[in-house]
Amino acid sequence: MEGFIPLQVSDEFKGKYFELFYELSKEAFEAAKRESGVRRFMTKKQCCEFIGISFNHLQKLEKLGLPVIELEGKVLLDREDVIKFMCKYKK
């Protein structure tokens, strides 16, 4: 390959480089997620839209153990809890 200069680096350098790349990628992903309007906590209506189910079906999932957060009269669902719950039923 023309113009190619081999560069030798230590395993420690490679590890730190990949660690830095991973952290930067993770931060960029989280920033993009925040800016896209995707929030971790959802109302029941947002959760229904997220999963693609009716409100009545969401109530059935709650009876099966889908965790909800009740905070001063407001009910929210954690997106991560919803994903974990749904994955338990994956076949």
Stockholm file with secondary structure:
# STOCKHOLM 1.0

chainA/1-91         MEGFIPLQVSDEFKGKYFELFYELSKEAFEAAKRESGVRRFMTKKQCCEFIGISFNHLQKLEKLGLPVIELEGKVLLDREDVIKFMCKYKK
#=GR chainA/1-91 SS CTTCCCCCCCHHHHHHHHHHHHHHHHHHHHHHHHHTTCCSEECHHHHHHHHTCCHHHHHHHHHTTCCCEEETTEEEEEHHHHHHHHHHTCC
#=GC SS_cons        CTTCCCCCCCHHHHHHHHHHHHHHHHHHHHHHHHHTTCCSEECHHHHHHHHTCCHHHHHHHHHTTCCCEEETTEEEEEHHHHHHHHHHTCC
//
